[in-house]
């Protein structure tokens, strides 16, 4: 697995930290057609570390499970002397940060607008697009923007909550009269910016539409092929493999 490859310095791990599953569990049959999952052992990587992140042996007073504290994580050494840690999954050698979908995209998805527009668009398509090369045409995306006119896809930002709290705190501390114009101007600027969301987040929305369109013709295998052209992990992995000096540096730099 990734931990073993990392411990023996046989591969550069690219991406995000793994979930931290390091327990061996078996199911025992109980009465009334039920089962109990019993932990019988732990997994250990080649260096001797256990990557289990949730500590079931030490719970909070309410019974909830806690993660292994950073202060309790122990260092281990790979074959080349690099330092790796237990108690928190596999930390990649090259970290790729993945951002959550913007709230406007989540709103479009959960309200069914992306699905409905895709249904109309695919009904007009005479041939199945190639998942390896397909990109939604600008004219099709412009149709989506026009199709969305008059539809409600409102959403709440963390900024909205911060502005509300700032307004409340200013009023409580007696500064609201002094800064009310500024707060109002910020709120207005935010609302004006939201009107351009479909243009500002065109790239992200286009990816969602492309995935939905391809899935109608090629199901899951097609969406996987489509995702490869925009996969940041894959792009970075390819860049590392093509740079032999950087690859060797990562695997030999003692930390």
ChimeraX commands (.cxc) that place a marker at each C-alpha (Angstrom):
marker #1 position 0.00,0.00,0.00 radius 0.5
marker #1 position 1.00,3.68,0.04 radius 0.5
marker #1 position 2.51,3.39,3.53 radius 0.5
marker #1 position 4.77,0.50,2.54 radius 0.5
marker #1 position 5.91,2.23,-0.65 radius 0.5
marker #1 position 6.67,5.34,1.38 radius 0.5
marker #1 position 8.51,3.43,4.12 radius 0.5
marker #1 position 10.78,1.71,1.59 radius 0.5
marker #1 position 11.21,4.94,-0.42 radius 0.5
marker #1 position 9.95,3.17,-3.52 radius 0.5
marker #1 position 7.45,5.84,-4.57 radius 0.5
marker #1 position 6.54,9.50,-4.11 radius 0.5
marker #1 position 3.09,9.83,-2.57 radius 0.5
marker #1 position 1.04,12.62,-4.15 radius 0.5
marker #1 position -2.34,13.97,-3.01 radius 0.5
marker #1 position -4.04,14.37,0.35 radius 0.5
marker #1 position -3.58,12.62,3.65 radius 0.5
marker #1 position -5.28,9.22,3.73 radius 0.5
marker #1 position -8.25,8.50,5.99 radius 0.5
marker #1 position -6.20,6.67,8.62 radius 0.5
marker #1 position -7.76,3.22,8.66 radius 0.5
marker #1 position -5.47,0.86,10.56 radius 0.5
marker #1 position -7.75,-1.61,12.35 radius 0.5
marker #1 position -8.47,-5.27,11.63 radius 0.5
marker #1 position -12.13,-6.01,12.37 radius 0.5
marker #1 position -14.31,-9.11,12.13 radius 0.5
marker #1 position -18.09,-9.41,12.30 radius 0.5
marker #1 position -19.70,-11.68,14.91 radius 0.5
marker #1 position -23.28,-12.86,14.46 radius 0.5
marker #1 position -25.72,-11.94,17.21 radius 0.5
marker #1 position -29.36,-12.71,17.83 radius 0.5
marker #1 position -32.22,-11.06,15.90 radius 0.5
marker #1 position -30.23,-11.14,12.65 radius 0.5
marker #1 position -27.70,-8.56,13.92 radius 0.5
marker #1 position -23.92,-8.42,14.04 radius 0.5
marker #1 position -21.20,-6.84,16.14 radius 0.5
marker #1 position -17.97,-5.60,14.60 radius 0.5
marker #1 position -15.03,-6.52,16.84 radius 0.5
marker #1 position -11.52,-5.04,16.54 radius 0.5
marker #1 position -9.05,-7.91,16.72 radius 0.5
marker #1 position -5.77,-6.36,15.59 radius 0.5
marker #1 position -4.08,-3.34,14.06 radius 0.5
marker #1 position -2.28,-2.88,10.76 radius 0.5
marker #1 position 1.36,-1.74,10.83 radius 0.5
marker #1 position 3.45,-0.49,7.93 radius 0.5
marker #1 position 6.98,-1.64,7.18 radius 0.5
marker #1 position 8.56,1.00,9.44 radius 0.5
marker #1 position 6.43,-0.14,12.38 radius 0.5
marker #1 position 3.90,2.68,12.48 radius 0.5
marker #1 position 0.15,2.28,12.83 radius 0.5
marker #1 position -1.74,4.87,10.82 radius 0.5
marker #1 position -5.07,4.51,12.68 radius 0.5
marker #1 position -6.36,8.05,13.25 radius 0.5
marker #1 position -9.36,7.46,15.56 radius 0.5
marker #1 position -8.50,6.38,19.08 radius 0.5
marker #1 position -11.40,4.17,20.20 radius 0.5
marker #1 position -9.66,3.28,23.49 radius 0.5
marker #1 position -9.86,6.87,24.78 radius 0.5
marker #1 position -13.29,8.44,24.34 radius 0.5
marker #1 position -14.84,11.69,25.50 radius 0.5
marker #1 position -17.30,11.69,28.39 radius 0.5
marker #1 position -20.20,11.59,25.94 radius 0.5
marker #1 position -18.76,8.49,24.27 radius 0.5
marker #1 position -17.65,10.19,21.05 radius 0.5
marker #1 position -14.38,9.16,19.46 radius 0.5
marker #1 position -11.34,11.44,19.29 radius 0.5
marker #1 position -8.46,11.57,16.84 radius 0.5
marker #1 position -4.93,10.87,17.93 radius 0.5
marker #1 position -3.50,14.17,19.17 radius 0.5
marker #1 position -0.53,15.59,17.25 radius 0.5
marker #1 position 1.48,15.62,20.48 radius 0.5
marker #1 position 1.04,11.83,20.76 radius 0.5
marker #1 position 2.11,10.99,17.23 radius 0.5
marker #1 position 5.43,9.15,17.13 radius 0.5
marker #1 position 8.17,9.56,14.52 radius 0.5
marker #1 position 9.46,6.67,12.43 radius 0.5
marker #1 position 12.14,6.45,9.75 radius 0.5
marker #1 position 11.90,5.32,6.15 radius 0.5
marker #1 position 14.69,3.25,4.61 radius 0.5
marker #1 position 16.45,6.45,3.46 radius 0.5
marker #1 position 16.07,8.09,6.87 radius 0.5
marker #1 position 13.07,10.33,6.14 radius 0.5
marker #1 position 10.79,11.00,9.10 radius 0.5
marker #1 position 7.21,9.77,8.94 radius 0.5
marker #1 position 4.56,9.64,11.67 radius 0.5
marker #1 position 1.92,7.27,12.97 radius 0.5
marker #1 position -1.57,8.02,14.24 radius 0.5
marker #1 position -2.92,10.06,11.34 radius 0.5
marker #1 position -3.06,8.29,8.01 radius 0.5
marker #1 position -0.39,8.56,5.33 radius 0.5
marker #1 position 0.90,12.10,4.82 radius 0.5
marker #1 position 1.79,12.60,1.13 radius 0.5
marker #1 position 5.25,13.67,0.08 radius 0.5
marker #1 position 3.69,16.17,-2.32 radius 0.5
marker #1 position 0.52,17.74,-0.95 radius 0.5
marker #1 position -2.27,18.68,-3.37 radius 0.5
marker #1 position -4.84,20.96,-1.76 radius 0.5
marker #1 position -8.39,20.37,-2.95 radius 0.5
marker #1 position -10.92,23.17,-2.55 radius 0.5
marker #1 position -14.56,22.53,-1.78 radius 0.5
marker #1 position -17.13,23.47,-4.37 radius 0.5
marker #1 position -18.26,27.08,-4.12 radius 0.5
marker #1 position -21.73,27.43,-2.54 radius 0.5
marker #1 position -23.21,28.66,-5.82 radius 0.5
marker #1 position -22.22,25.39,-7.51 radius 0.5
marker #1 position -23.61,23.38,-4.62 radius 0.5
marker #1 position -26.87,25.31,-4.94 radius 0.5
marker #1 position -27.10,24.63,-8.68 radius 0.5
marker #1 position -26.48,20.95,-8.04 radius 0.5
marker #1 position -28.83,20.39,-5.11 radius 0.5
marker #1 position -31.68,22.36,-6.69 radius 0.5
marker #1 position -31.44,20.11,-9.76 radius 0.5
marker #1 position -30.64,22.84,-12.29 radius 0.5
marker #1 position -27.54,21.11,-13.64 radius 0.5
marker #1 position -29.45,17.84,-14.04 radius 0.5
marker #1 position -32.45,19.46,-15.73 radius 0.5
marker #1 position -30.37,21.49,-18.18 radius 0.5
marker #1 position -28.27,18.43,-19.03 radius 0.5
marker #1 position -31.45,16.49,-19.76 radius 0.5
marker #1 position -32.56,19.12,-22.26 radius 0.5
marker #1 position -29.11,19.47,-23.83 radius 0.5
marker #1 position -28.43,15.74,-24.27 radius 0.5
marker #1 position -31.86,15.26,-25.83 radius 0.5
marker #1 position -30.69,17.52,-28.69 radius 0.5
marker #1 position -27.30,15.81,-29.12 radius 0.5
marker #1 position -27.29,13.49,-32.15 radius 0.5
marker #1 position -24.04,11.66,-31.36 radius 0.5
marker #1 position -22.39,10.51,-28.15 radius 0.5
marker #1 position -19.40,12.73,-27.24 radius 0.5
marker #1 position -15.96,11.22,-26.68 radius 0.5
marker #1 position -15.26,11.26,-22.91 radius 0.5
marker #1 position -11.52,11.60,-23.49 radius 0.5
marker #1 position -11.79,14.87,-25.40 radius 0.5
marker #1 position -15.20,16.36,-24.64 radius 0.5
marker #1 position -15.54,19.94,-23.45 radius 0.5
marker #1 position -18.82,21.80,-23.32 radius 0.5
marker #1 position -19.07,24.35,-26.15 radius 0.5
marker #1 position -19.23,28.05,-25.29 radius 0.5
marker #1 position -22.59,28.33,-27.04 radius 0.5
marker #1 position -23.99,25.50,-24.91 radius 0.5
marker #1 position -22.75,27.16,-21.75 radius 0.5
marker #1 position -24.23,30.49,-22.84 radius 0.5
marker #1 position -27.52,28.65,-23.31 radius 0.5
marker #1 position -27.22,27.45,-19.71 radius 0.5
marker #1 position -26.66,31.01,-18.48 radius 0.5
marker #1 position -29.74,32.21,-20.36 radius 0.5
marker #1 position -31.70,29.17,-19.17 radius 0.5
marker #1 position -30.89,30.11,-15.56 radius 0.5
marker #1 position -32.36,33.62,-15.84 radius 0.5
marker #1 position -35.20,34.09,-13.39 radius 0.5
marker #1 position -34.38,30.93,-11.45 radius 0.5
marker #1 position -33.60,31.03,-7.73 radius 0.5
marker #1 position -30.20,29.65,-6.81 radius 0.5
marker #1 position -29.54,31.79,-3.74 radius 0.5
marker #1 position -27.02,30.58,-1.18 radius 0.5
marker #1 position -25.35,31.66,2.02 radius 0.5
marker #1 position -21.65,32.43,2.36 radius 0.5
marker #1 position -19.56,32.37,5.50 radius 0.5
marker #1 position -18.98,36.04,4.68 radius 0.5
marker #1 position -22.70,36.68,5.15 radius 0.5
marker #1 position -22.53,35.30,8.66 radius 0.5
marker #1 position -19.42,37.36,9.42 radius 0.5
marker #1 position -21.09,40.55,8.18 radius 0.5
marker #1 position -24.18,39.84,10.26 radius 0.5
marker #1 position -22.04,39.21,13.31 radius 0.5
marker #1 position -20.00,42.37,12.65 radius 0.5
marker #1 position -23.23,44.35,12.44 radius 0.5
marker #1 position -24.46,42.89,15.73 radius 0.5
marker #1 position -21.15,43.47,17.51 radius 0.5
marker #1 position -20.93,47.05,16.22 radius 0.5
marker #1 position -24.43,47.74,17.50 radius 0.5
marker #1 position -23.67,46.14,20.87 radius 0.5
marker #1 position -20.49,48.16,21.33 radius 0.5
marker #1 position -21.98,51.43,20.08 radius 0.5
marker #1 position -20.05,51.75,16.81 radius 0.5
marker #1 position -22.84,50.91,14.37 radius 0.5
marker #1 position -23.66,54.53,13.52 radius 0.5
marker #1 position -20.00,55.19,12.70 radius 0.5
marker #1 position -19.44,52.20,10.41 radius 0.5
marker #1 position -22.94,51.40,9.16 radius 0.5
marker #1 position -22.30,53.02,5.76 radius 0.5
marker #1 position -19.17,50.91,5.27 radius 0.5
marker #1 position -20.94,47.69,6.27 radius 0.5
marker #1 position -23.83,48.47,3.95 radius 0.5
marker #1 position -21.40,49.19,1.10 radius 0.5
marker #1 position -19.66,45.84,1.60 radius 0.5
marker #1 position -22.98,43.96,1.63 radius 0.5
marker #1 position -24.04,45.75,-1.56 radius 0.5
marker #1 position -20.71,44.96,-3.25 radius 0.5
marker #1 position -21.07,41.28,-2.36 radius 0.5
marker #1 position -24.61,41.16,-3.76 radius 0.5
marker #1 position -23.47,42.84,-6.98 radius 0.5
marker #1 position -20.65,40.32,-7.37 radius 0.5
marker #1 position -23.08,37.42,-7.01 radius 0.5
marker #1 position -24.83,38.49,-10.18 radius 0.5
marker #1 position -21.73,37.39,-12.10 radius 0.5
marker #1 position -21.39,33.98,-10.41 radius 0.5
marker #1 position -22.26,31.98,-13.52 radius 0.5
marker #1 position -19.46,33.78,-15.39 radius 0.5
marker #1 position -16.97,33.87,-12.53 radius 0.5
marker #1 position -17.28,30.12,-11.86 radius 0.5
marker #1 position -17.72,29.06,-15.46 radius 0.5
marker #1 position -14.81,26.60,-15.38 radius 0.5
marker #1 position -16.09,24.75,-12.30 radius 0.5
marker #1 position -19.72,24.72,-13.47 radius 0.5
marker #1 position -18.64,23.54,-16.92 radius 0.5
marker #1 position -16.87,20.56,-15.36 radius 0.5
marker #1 position -20.04,19.61,-13.51 radius 0.5
marker #1 position -22.11,19.87,-16.70 radius 0.5
marker #1 position -19.55,17.90,-18.72 radius 0.5
marker #1 position -19.54,15.11,-16.14 radius 0.5
marker #1 position -23.33,14.90,-16.15 radius 0.5
marker #1 position -23.48,14.92,-19.96 radius 0.5
marker #1 position -20.86,12.18,-20.34 radius 0.5
marker #1 position -22.55,10.04,-17.68 radius 0.5
marker #1 position -25.75,10.01,-19.77 radius 0.5
marker #1 position -23.91,8.35,-22.65 radius 0.5
marker #1 position -21.03,6.40,-21.07 radius 0.5
marker #1 position -22.03,5.93,-17.42 radius 0.5
marker #1 position -19.29,5.74,-14.76 radius 0.5
marker #1 position -16.48,4.54,-17.04 radius 0.5
marker #1 position -16.96,7.62,-19.21 radius 0.5
marker #1 position -16.94,10.07,-16.31 radius 0.5
marker #1 position -13.69,8.53,-15.07 radius 0.5
marker #1 position -12.07,9.01,-18.48 radius 0.5
marker #1 position -13.34,12.59,-18.59 radius 0.5
marker #1 position -12.00,13.38,-15.12 radius 0.5
marker #1 position -8.44,12.44,-16.04 radius 0.5
marker #1 position -7.88,15.60,-18.09 radius 0.5
marker #1 position -8.68,17.81,-15.07 radius 0.5
marker #1 position -7.20,15.65,-12.31 radius 0.5
marker #1 position -4.70,17.79,-10.35 radius 0.5
marker #1 position -3.25,14.74,-8.59 radius 0.5
marker #1 position -2.57,13.01,-11.89 radius 0.5
marker #1 position -1.02,16.12,-13.42 radius 0.5
marker #1 position 1.29,16.60,-10.44 radius 0.5
marker #1 position 2.21,12.91,-10.36 radius 0.5
marker #1 position 3.14,13.10,-14.03 radius 0.5
marker #1 position 5.25,16.21,-13.42 radius 0.5
marker #1 position 7.12,14.46,-10.58 radius 0.5
marker #1 position 7.77,11.34,-12.65 radius 0.5
marker #1 position 9.11,13.38,-15.55 radius 0.5
marker #1 position 11.49,15.31,-13.27 radius 0.5
marker #1 position 14.00,12.65,-12.24 radius 0.5
marker #1 position 16.11,15.03,-10.14 radius 0.5
marker #1 position 13.12,16.25,-8.12 radius 0.5
marker #1 position 11.85,12.68,-7.74 radius 0.5
marker #1 position 15.15,11.51,-6.28 radius 0.5
marker #1 position 15.43,14.61,-4.10 radius 0.5
marker #1 position 12.07,13.93,-2.48 radius 0.5
marker #1 position 13.01,10.34,-1.71 radius 0.5
marker #1 position 16.45,11.13,-0.30 radius 0.5
marker #1 position 15.98,14.39,1.59 radius 0.5
marker #1 position 16.18,13.62,5.31 radius 0.5
marker #1 position 13.61,15.50,7.38 radius 0.5
marker link #1:1,2 radius 0.2
marker link #1:2,3 radius 0.2
marker link #1:3,4 radius 0.2
marker link #1:4,5 radius 0.2
marker link #1:5,6 radius 0.2
marker link #1:6,7 radius 0.2
marker link #1:7,8 radius 0.2
marker link #1:8,9 radius 0.2
marker link #1:9,10 radius 0.2
marker link #1:10,11 radius 0.2
marker link #1:11,12 radius 0.2
marker link #1:12,13 radius 0.2
marker link #1:13,14 radius 0.2
marker link #1:14,15 radius 0.2
marker link #1:15,16 radius 0.2
marker link #1:16,17 radius 0.2
marker link #1:17,18 radius 0.2
marker link #1:18,19 radius 0.2
marker link #1:19,20 radius 0.2
marker link #1:20,21 radius 0.2
marker link #1:21,22 radius 0.2
marker link #1:22,23 radius 0.2
marker link #1:23,24 radius 0.2
marker link #1:24,25 radius 0.2
marker link #1:25,26 radius 0.2
marker link #1:26,27 radius 0.2
marker link #1:27,28 radius 0.2
marker link #1:28,29 radius 0.2
marker link #1:29,30 radius 0.2
marker link #1:30,31 radius 0.2
marker link #1:31,32 radius 0.2
marker link #1:32,33 radius 0.2
marker link #1:33,34 radius 0.2
marker link #1:34,35 radius 0.2
marker link #1:35,36 radius 0.2
marker link #1:36,37 radius 0.2
marker link #1:37,38 radius 0.2
marker link #1:38,39 radius 0.2
marker link #1:39,40 radius 0.2
marker link #1:40,41 radius 0.2
marker link #1:41,42 radius 0.2
marker link #1:42,43 radius 0.2
marker link #1:43,44 radius 0.2
marker link #1:44,45 radius 0.2
marker link #1:45,46 radius 0.2
marker link #1:46,47 radius 0.2
marker link #1:47,48 radius 0.2
marker link #1:48,49 radius 0.2
marker link #1:49,50 radius 0.2
marker link #1:50,51 radius 0.2
marker link #1:51,52 radius 0.2
marker link #1:52,53 radius 0.2
marker link #1:53,54 radius 0.2
marker link #1:54,55 radius 0.2
marker link #1:55,56 radius 0.2
marker link #1:56,57 radius 0.2
marker link #1:57,58 radius 0.2
marker link #1:58,59 radius 0.2
marker link #1:59,60 radius 0.2
marker link #1:60,61 radius 0.2
marker link #1:61,62 radius 0.2
marker link #1:62,63 radius 0.2
marker link #1:63,64 radius 0.2
marker link #1:64,65 radius 0.2
marker link #1:65,66 radius 0.2
marker link #1:66,67 radius 0.2
marker link #1:67,68 radius 0.2
marker link #1:68,69 radius 0.2
marker link #1:69,70 radius 0.2
marker link #1:70,71 radius 0.2
marker link #1:71,72 radius 0.2
marker link #1:72,73 radius 0.2
marker link #1:73,74 radius 0.2
marker link #1:74,75 radius 0.2
marker link #1:75,76 radius 0.2
marker link #1:76,77 radius 0.2
marker link #1:77,78 radius 0.2
marker link #1:78,79 radius 0.2
marker link #1:79,80 radius 0.2
marker link #1:80,81 radius 0.2
marker link #1:81,82 radius 0.2
marker link #1:82,83 radius 0.2
marker link #1:83,84 radius 0.2
marker link #1:84,85 radius 0.2
marker link #1:85,86 radius 0.2
marker link #1:86,87 radius 0.2
marker link #1:87,88 radius 0.2
marker link #1:88,89 radius 0.2
marker link #1:89,90 radius 0.2
marker link #1:90,91 radius 0.2
marker link #1:91,92 radius 0.2
marker link #1:92,93 radius 0.2
marker link #1:93,94 radius 0.2
marker link #1:94,95 radius 0.2
marker link #1:95,96 radius 0.2
marker link #1:96,97 radius 0.2
marker link #1:97,98 radius 0.2
marker link #1:98,99 radius 0.2
marker link #1:99,100 radius 0.2
marker link #1:100,101 radius 0.2
marker link #1:101,102 radius 0.2
marker link #1:102,103 radius 0.2
marker link #1:103,104 radius 0.2
marker link #1:104,105 radius 0.2
marker link #1:105,106 radius 0.2
marker link #1:106,107 radius 0.2
marker link #1:107,108 radius 0.2
marker link #1:108,109 radius 0.2
marker link #1:109,110 radius 0.2
marker link #1:110,111 radius 0.2
marker link #1:111,112 radius 0.2
marker link #1:112,113 radius 0.2
marker link #1:113,114 radius 0.2
marker link #1:114,115 radius 0.2
marker link #1:115,116 radius 0.2
marker link #1:116,117 radius 0.2
marker link #1:117,118 radius 0.2
marker link #1:118,119 radius 0.2
marker link #1:119,120 radius 0.2
marker link #1:120,121 radius 0.2
marker link #1:121,122 radius 0.2
marker link #1:122,123 radius 0.2
marker link #1:123,124 radius 0.2
marker link #1:124,125 radius 0.2
marker link #1:125,126 radius 0.2
marker link #1:126,127 radius 0.2
marker link #1:127,128 radius 0.2
marker link #1:128,129 radius 0.2
marker link #1:129,130 radius 0.2
marker link #1:130,131 radius 0.2
marker link #1:131,132 radius 0.2
marker link #1:132,133 radius 0.2
marker link #1:133,134 radius 0.2
marker link #1:134,135 radius 0.2
marker link #1:135,136 radius 0.2
marker link #1:136,137 radius 0.2
marker link #1:137,138 radius 0.2
marker link #1:138,139 radius 0.2
marker link #1:139,140 radius 0.2
marker link #1:140,141 radius 0.2
marker link #1:141,142 radius 0.2
marker link #1:142,143 radius 0.2
marker link #1:143,144 radius 0.2
marker link #1:144,145 radius 0.2
marker link #1:145,146 radius 0.2
marker link #1:146,147 radius 0.2
marker link #1:147,148 radius 0.2
marker link #1:148,149 radius 0.2
marker link #1:149,150 radius 0.2
marker link #1:150,151 radius 0.2
marker link #1:151,152 radius 0.2
marker link #1:152,153 radius 0.2
marker link #1:153,154 radius 0.2
marker link #1:154,155 radius 0.2
marker link #1:155,156 radius 0.2
marker link #1:156,157 radius 0.2
marker link #1:157,158 radius 0.2
marker link #1:158,159 radius 0.2
marker link #1:159,160 radius 0.2
marker link #1:160,161 radius 0.2
marker link #1:161,162 radius 0.2
marker link #1:162,163 radius 0.2
marker link #1:163,164 radius 0.2
marker link #1:164,165 radius 0.2
marker link #1:165,166 radius 0.2
marker link #1:166,167 radius 0.2
marker link #1:167,168 radius 0.2
marker link #1:168,169 radius 0.2
marker link #1:169,170 radius 0.2
marker link #1:170,171 radius 0.2
marker link #1:171,172 radius 0.2
marker link #1:172,173 radius 0.2
marker link #1:173,174 radius 0.2
marker link #1:174,175 radius 0.2
marker link #1:175,176 radius 0.2
marker link #1:176,177 radius 0.2
marker link #1:177,178 radius 0.2
marker link #1:178,179 radius 0.2
marker link #1:179,180 radius 0.2
marker link #1:180,181 radius 0.2
marker link #1:181,182 radius 0.2
marker link #1:182,183 radius 0.2
marker link #1:183,184 radius 0.2
marker link #1:184,185 radius 0.2
marker link #1:185,186 radius 0.2
marker link #1:186,187 radius 0.2
marker link #1:187,188 radius 0.2
marker link #1:188,189 radius 0.2
marker link #1:189,190 radius 0.2
marker link #1:190,191 radius 0.2
marker link #1:191,192 radius 0.2
marker link #1:192,193 radius 0.2
marker link #1:193,194 radius 0.2
marker link #1:194,195 radius 0.2
marker link #1:195,196 radius 0.2
marker link #1:196,197 radius 0.2
marker link #1:197,198 radius 0.2
marker link #1:198,199 radius 0.2
marker link #1:199,200 radius 0.2
marker link #1:200,201 radius 0.2
marker link #1:201,202 radius 0.2
marker link #1:202,203 radius 0.2
marker link #1:203,204 radius 0.2
marker link #1:204,205 radius 0.2
marker link #1:205,206 radius 0.2
marker link #1:206,207 radius 0.2
marker link #1:207,208 radius 0.2
marker link #1:208,209 radius 0.2
marker link #1:209,210 radius 0.2
marker link #1:210,211 radius 0.2
marker link #1:211,212 radius 0.2
marker link #1:212,213 radius 0.2
marker link #1:213,214 radius 0.2
marker link #1:214,215 radius 0.2
marker link #1:215,216 radius 0.2
marker link #1:216,217 radius 0.2
marker link #1:217,218 radius 0.2
marker link #1:218,219 radius 0.2
marker link #1:219,220 radius 0.2
marker link #1:220,221 radius 0.2
marker link #1:221,222 radius 0.2
marker link #1:222,223 radius 0.2
marker link #1:223,224 radius 0.2
marker link #1:224,225 radius 0.2
marker link #1:225,226 radius 0.2
marker link #1:226,227 radius 0.2
marker link #1:227,228 radius 0.2
marker link #1:228,229 radius 0.2
marker link #1:229,230 radius 0.2
marker link #1:230,231 radius 0.2
marker link #1:231,232 radius 0.2
marker link #1:232,233 radius 0.2
marker link #1:233,234 radius 0.2
marker link #1:234,235 radius 0.2
marker link #1:235,236 radius 0.2
marker link #1:236,237 radius 0.2
marker link #1:237,238 radius 0.2
marker link #1:238,239 radius 0.2
marker link #1:239,240 radius 0.2
marker link #1:240,241 radius 0.2
marker link #1:241,242 radius 0.2
marker link #1:242,243 radius 0.2
marker link #1:243,244 radius 0.2
marker link #1:244,245 radius 0.2
marker link #1:245,246 radius 0.2
marker link #1:246,247 radius 0.2
marker link #1:247,248 radius 0.2
marker link #1:248,249 radius 0.2
marker link #1:249,250 radius 0.2
marker link #1:250,251 radius 0.2
marker link #1:251,252 radius 0.2
marker link #1:252,253 radius 0.2
marker link #1:253,254 radius 0.2
marker link #1:254,255 radius 0.2
view
